[in-house]
Amino acid sequence: MVVVKTARELSKMKDACRISAEALRVAGEAVKPGVTTYEIDNIVRNYIEKQGASPSFLGYGGFPASACISVNNVVIHGIPSKKLVLKEGDIVSVDVGAYYRGFHGDNAFTFPCGKISADAQALLDATKESLNEGIKQALAGNRTGDIGSAVQKYAEARSYSVVREYVGHGVGAKLHEDPSVPNYGFAGHGVRLIPGMTVAIEPMVNQGSQSVRVLDDKWTVVTVDGKLSAHFEHTVAITPDGPRIMTLCD
């Protein structure tokens, strides 16, 4: 069931989204060669808790950390580790959620670790822009397929592939709400968007094949061909005046 938020609820949710965005920002500042993903996770957790909020992901479905940190060919759900030391040239996706006063914010960004290759930067740029193209279609009266179609067309026009098994979603009082928001599909299809809906739009774009698999830890999703993957995400509110990105820093 799709949950439509009131103006008051959207105002409260904005605070959760702001905290999530700020936590993502401080995580990005920590992405440097020699830093472990475990250290970045601690930074995220400490920041969120200092704001009086709770990490949305910690314990969610049994997930053992506050942030999903996915490096290079890891698509999503990477588990932070003391053993995973970042190195120059890595690309590092950090996915963060914050729960505050009854609502969640959810966002992700793929950061370069030091100097990265031109090919890696091109993937990051294309994935980020595919998110922007999807957000442009988050209009009252449109459908979820309009978002997915825009993401897919942008990525595939640049010879990248879009992951099918994992999609965006509604977000609010629950971390995952209806509707599902695929990063592929056909314009004019899917759930109709109405003011008050809040959705997490999150393209996962691969350098090679769209095929992915889950590792034995039951969380970590990697590309089957070992090529790079990038992930960007914003929580977006549908309003009569167009899409409003909720996960922006002050």
Secondary structure, 3 states (H helix, E strand, C coil): CECCCCHHHHHHHHHHHHHHHHHHHHHHHHCCCCCEHHHHHHHHHHHHHHCCCEECCCCHHHCCCCEEEEECCEEECCCCCCCCECCCCCEEEEEEEEEECCEEEEEEEEEECCCCCHHHHHHHHHHHHHHHHHHHCCCCCCEHHHHHHHHHHHHHCCCCEECCCCCEEECCCCCCEEEEECCCCCCCCCCECCCCCEEEECCEEECCCCCEEECCCCCCEEECCCCCEEECEEEEEEECCEEEECCCCC
